[in-house]
Amino acid sequence: MQTKGWLERRMDRLVQRRLGRDIMQRFEALDLDDNEYGYDPFGCSKESLSYAAVIAGWLYRSYFRCEVHGCENVPARGRCLLVANHSGQLPFDALMTVMAIFLEPAQPRVVRSTLERFIPRVPFASYLLSRWGQIVGTPDNCLRLLEDEELVLVFPEGARGIAKPFSRRYQLTRFGRGFMRLALQTGAPVVPMAIIGAEEQAPAINAWPIARLLGAPSFPVVPYPPFFPVIPLPAKYRMYFGEPLTFTGDASDDNAVADNVAAVKQRIQSMIERGLEERRYVFW
């Protein structure tokens, strides 16, 4: 077996100091089906996750100061679809959801967040995100994940949600139907989720000509330096996990699928409205 070099050993010690003993114990408790090289079938590794968690954990606890409600509704084991609203120009909401399911429940889990198809074209993104357990959200990938009893995070609004103008904050856009077909095919429960706070992290306008030039769904511009929302505002996150919903029926029945999608969308919208009523301030 190849031993680690000096730099890798130093990095391991640094990560352990920054994460703390409690979080390192959570990494040890992760139920990851990894091989002798430390990777699971989807390319995820605990070591890579621990490096990412140094920054993500600080964002979760100190920057966005995440507050979680109903985390017990997420199954500790087995296949499940987390279905949430999407916003904030860049997917910090997905990152904070991943950290919530890692840090809050008694049994930590790896959340498999589905990525937009253009992400693999971004330099280094495809490699890093796969090491962190994330995967392009094709139907085949999602079906394989669920059949392997994984927890999959889906944003049915897709790029439409993350790039909507600030004037339409917390108003859900059209939901895709793919997640419902997966739920019917696999029997996976659907846990609706509402994320409050991400809408205010980057009030932006979208420069559509630049987006088309880059082949991206949007190119957000914010009214403060560096004018691209790589540094979000420190809005406080509040995340609500609803009770699991179970659906049965034919995945090829378009009318039934549409009705079920509408039911999930309505549930999430009502959770958003409740979260907004409970929130007194945006940044604390």
C-alpha positions as CSV (number, residue, x, y, z in Angstrom):
1,M,0.0,0.0,0.0
2,Q,1.4,3.4,-0.9
3,T,2.1,5.6,2.1
4,K,1.0,9.3,2.1
5,G,3.5,12.0,1.4
6,W,4.6,14.8,3.7
7,L,2.1,17.3,2.2
8,E,-0.8,14.9,2.4
9,R,0.0,14.2,6.1
10,R,0.2,17.9,6.9
11,M,-3.2,18.4,5.1
12,D,-4.8,15.6,7.1
13,R,-3.6,17.1,10.4
14,L,-4.8,20.6,9.3
15,V,-8.2,19.2,8.4
16,Q,-8.5,17.3,11.7
17,R,-7.8,20.5,13.7
18,R,-10.2,22.6,11.7
19,L,-13.1,20.1,11.7
20,G,-12.9,19.0,15.3
21,R,-13.3,15.6,16.9
22,D,-17.1,15.5,16.7
23,I,-17.1,16.1,12.9
24,M,-14.3,13.6,12.3
25,Q,-16.4,11.0,14.2
26,R,-19.2,11.7,11.9
27,F,-17.0,11.0,8.9
28,E,-16.1,7.7,10.5
29,A,-19.8,6.9,10.9
30,L,-20.7,7.6,7.3
31,D,-22.2,4.6,5.6
32,L,-20.1,4.9,2.4
33,D,-19.7,1.8,0.2
34,D,-16.0,2.6,-0.6
35,N,-13.4,0.2,-2.0
36,E,-9.9,-0.5,-1.0
37,Y,-8.8,2.8,-2.5
38,G,-11.3,4.9,-0.5
39,Y,-13.8,5.6,-3.3
40,D,-17.4,4.5,-3.7
41,P,-19.0,3.5,-7.0
42,F,-19.8,7.1,-7.8
43,G,-16.3,8.5,-7.1
44,C,-17.0,9.9,-3.7
45,S,-14.3,9.6,-0.9
46,K,-14.4,10.5,2.8
47,E,-11.0,12.1,2.5
48,S,-12.1,14.5,-0.3
49,L,-15.3,15.2,1.7
50,S,-13.3,16.1,4.8
51,Y,-11.2,18.7,2.9
52,A,-14.4,20.3,1.5
53,A,-16.1,20.2,4.9
54,V,-13.4,22.6,6.4
55,I,-14.9,25.5,4.3
56,A,-18.5,24.1,4.1
57,G,-18.7,23.6,7.8
58,W,-17.6,27.2,8.5
59,L,-20.2,28.5,6.0
60,Y,-22.9,26.4,7.6
61,R,-22.2,27.3,11.2
62,S,-20.6,30.8,11.1
63,Y,-21.5,32.5,7.8
64,F,-25.0,31.5,7.0
65,R,-25.7,30.4,10.6
66,C,-28.1,27.6,9.4
67,E,-31.2,26.8,11.4
68,V,-32.8,23.4,10.7
69,H,-36.4,22.3,11.4
70,G,-37.8,18.8,10.9
71,C,-34.5,17.0,10.1
72,E,-36.0,13.9,11.7
73,N,-38.3,13.6,8.7
74,V,-35.3,12.5,6.6
75,P,-34.8,8.7,6.7
76,A,-31.6,7.6,8.4
77,R,-31.2,4.9,5.8
78,G,-32.6,3.8,2.5
79,R,-33.6,5.5,-0.8
80,C,-35.2,8.9,-0.6
81,L,-35.8,12.1,-2.7
82,L,-35.3,15.5,-1.1
83,V,-37.2,18.0,-3.2
84,A,-36.5,21.7,-2.5
85,N,-36.9,25.2,-3.9
86,H,-33.8,26.6,-5.6
87,S,-32.4,30.1,-5.5
88,G,-29.4,32.3,-4.9
89,Q,-27.6,32.4,-8.3
90,L,-24.9,30.0,-7.2
91,P,-25.9,26.7,-5.5
92,F,-24.9,27.5,-1.9
93,D,-28.4,26.2,-0.9
94,A,-27.4,22.7,-2.1
95,L,-24.1,22.9,-0.2
96,M,-25.9,23.9,3.0
97,T,-28.5,21.1,2.6
98,V,-25.6,18.6,2.2
99,M,-24.1,19.9,5.4
100,A,-27.4,19.9,7.3
101,I,-27.9,16.2,6.6
102,F,-24.3,15.5,7.6
103,L,-24.2,17.6,10.8
104,E,-27.7,17.5,12.3
105,P,-29.1,13.9,12.4
106,A,-27.9,11.3,14.8
107,Q,-26.8,9.2,11.7
108,P,-25.0,11.4,9.1
109,R,-25.6,10.7,5.5
110,V,-24.1,11.7,2.2
111,V,-26.6,13.7,0.1
112,R,-26.3,13.2,-3.6
113,S,-27.1,16.6,-5.1
114,T,-28.1,16.5,-8.8
115,L,-26.1,18.9,-11.0
116,E,-27.0,20.8,-14.1
117,R,-25.7,19.2,-17.4
118,F,-23.4,22.2,-18.1
119,I,-21.5,21.8,-14.9
120,P,-19.0,19.1,-16.3
121,R,-17.9,21.7,-18.8
122,V,-16.6,24.0,-16.0
123,P,-12.9,23.4,-15.4
124,F,-12.2,21.1,-12.4
125,A,-15.9,21.1,-11.3
126,S,-16.7,17.7,-12.6
127,Y,-13.7,16.0,-10.9
128,L,-14.2,17.8,-7.6
129,L,-17.9,17.4,-7.3
130,S,-17.8,13.7,-8.0
131,R,-15.2,13.4,-5.2
132,W,-17.7,15.1,-3.0
133,G,-20.5,12.7,-3.9
134,Q,-22.4,14.9,-6.3
135,I,-23.5,13.7,-9.8
136,V,-25.0,15.1,-13.0
137,G,-28.8,14.8,-12.7
138,T,-29.6,12.5,-15.6
139,P,-32.5,10.0,-15.2
140,D,-30.1,7.1,-15.4
141,N,-27.8,8.5,-12.8
142,C,-30.6,9.2,-10.4
143,L,-32.2,5.8,-10.9
144,R,-28.9,4.1,-10.1
145,L,-28.5,6.2,-7.0
146,L,-32.0,5.4,-5.7
147,E,-31.6,1.7,-6.5
148,D,-28.4,1.8,-4.4
149,E,-30.5,3.2,-1.5
150,E,-29.0,6.7,-1.7
151,L,-30.4,10.0,-0.6
152,V,-30.9,12.3,-3.6
153,L,-31.4,16.0,-3.6
154,V,-33.5,17.4,-6.5
155,F,-34.3,21.0,-7.4
156,P,-37.2,20.6,-9.9
157,E,-37.0,24.3,-10.8
158,G,-33.5,23.7,-12.1
159,A,-31.8,26.8,-13.6
160,R,-35.1,28.6,-13.8
161,G,-35.2,28.8,-10.0
162,I,-31.6,29.7,-9.3
163,A,-31.6,32.5,-11.9
164,K,-35.0,34.1,-11.3
165,P,-35.0,37.9,-10.6
166,F,-35.1,39.2,-7.1
167,S,-38.6,40.6,-7.7
168,R,-39.8,37.0,-7.9
169,R,-38.1,35.7,-4.8
170,Y,-39.8,32.8,-3.0
171,Q,-42.2,32.4,-5.9
172,L,-41.8,28.9,-7.3
173,T,-41.3,28.5,-11.0
174,R,-42.3,25.6,-13.1
175,F,-41.4,22.2,-11.7
176,G,-39.9,19.5,-13.9
177,R,-41.6,16.1,-13.6
178,G,-38.5,13.8,-13.7
179,F,-38.3,13.5,-9.9
180,M,-41.9,12.2,-9.7
181,R,-41.3,9.6,-12.4
182,L,-38.3,8.4,-10.4
183,A,-40.3,8.3,-7.2
184,L,-43.0,6.1,-8.9
185,Q,-40.4,3.8,-10.5
186,T,-38.4,3.2,-7.4
187,G,-41.0,3.6,-4.6
188,A,-38.7,6.3,-3.0
189,P,-40.4,8.6,-0.5
190,V,-40.4,12.3,-1.3
191,V,-39.4,14.7,1.5
192,P,-40.4,18.2,0.6
193,M,-38.0,20.9,1.7
194,A,-38.1,24.7,2.0
195,I,-35.0,26.9,2.1
196,I,-35.3,30.4,3.4
197,G,-32.4,32.9,3.1
198,A,-30.8,31.9,-0.2
199,E,-32.9,34.4,-2.2
200,E,-31.3,37.3,-0.3
201,Q,-27.7,36.0,-0.6
202,A,-27.2,37.5,-4.1
203,P,-29.7,39.9,-5.5
204,A,-28.7,40.0,-9.1
205,I,-29.6,40.7,-12.7
206,N,-28.7,38.2,-15.4
207,A,-26.5,39.2,-18.3
208,W,-28.1,36.9,-20.8
209,P,-25.8,37.8,-23.8
210,I,-22.8,36.7,-21.7
211,A,-24.6,33.5,-20.5
212,R,-25.4,32.6,-24.1
213,L,-21.7,33.2,-25.1
214,L,-20.6,30.8,-22.3
215,G,-23.3,28.2,-22.9
216,A,-24.6,28.7,-19.3
217,P,-28.3,29.1,-18.3
218,S,-27.5,32.5,-16.7
219,F,-24.7,34.9,-15.9
220,P,-25.6,36.8,-12.7
221,V,-24.3,40.3,-11.9
222,V,-24.6,41.7,-8.4
223,P,-24.4,45.4,-7.5
224,Y,-21.2,45.1,-5.4
225,P,-17.6,44.0,-6.0
226,P,-16.6,41.7,-7.5
227,F,-20.0,41.9,-9.3
228,F,-20.3,38.2,-9.7
229,P,-21.9,36.4,-6.7
230,V,-18.9,34.2,-5.8
231,I,-19.0,35.9,-2.4
232,P,-22.7,35.8,-1.2
233,L,-24.2,38.1,1.4
234,P,-24.4,36.5,4.9
235,A,-28.1,35.9,4.9
236,K,-29.3,33.6,7.7
237,Y,-30.5,30.2,6.3
238,R,-33.6,28.5,7.7
239,M,-34.3,25.0,6.3
240,Y,-37.5,23.1,6.8
241,F,-37.9,19.4,6.1
242,G,-41.5,18.2,5.7
243,E,-43.0,14.8,6.4
244,P,-42.2,12.2,3.8
245,L,-44.8,11.7,1.0
246,T,-45.3,8.4,-0.7
247,F,-46.7,8.1,-4.2
248,T,-48.0,5.1,-6.2
249,G,-49.1,4.7,-9.8
250,D,-47.8,4.5,-13.3
251,A,-44.7,6.6,-14.1
252,S,-45.9,6.8,-17.7
253,D,-49.3,8.3,-16.8
254,D,-48.6,12.0,-17.6
255,N,-51.8,13.2,-15.9
256,A,-51.1,11.4,-12.6
257,V,-47.5,12.5,-12.6
258,A,-48.5,16.1,-13.2
259,D,-51.1,16.0,-10.3
260,N,-48.5,14.5,-8.0
261,V,-45.9,17.2,-8.9
262,A,-48.4,19.9,-8.3
263,A,-49.1,18.4,-4.8
264,V,-45.4,18.5,-4.0
265,K,-45.0,22.0,-5.3
266,Q,-48.0,23.2,-3.3
267,R,-46.5,21.6,-0.1
268,I,-43.2,23.3,-0.6
269,Q,-44.8,26.7,-1.3
270,S,-46.9,26.4,1.9
271,M,-43.7,25.6,3.8
272,I,-41.9,28.6,2.3
273,E,-44.8,30.9,3.3
274,R,-44.7,29.5,6.9
275,G,-40.9,30.0,7.0
276,L,-41.3,33.6,5.8
277,E,-43.9,34.3,8.5
278,E,-41.7,32.9,11.2
279,R,-38.6,34.9,10.0
280,R,-38.2,38.3,11.6
281,Y,-35.0,39.4,10.1
282,V,-33.0,38.4,7.0
283,F,-29.5,38.6,8.3
284,W,-29.9,37.3,11.9
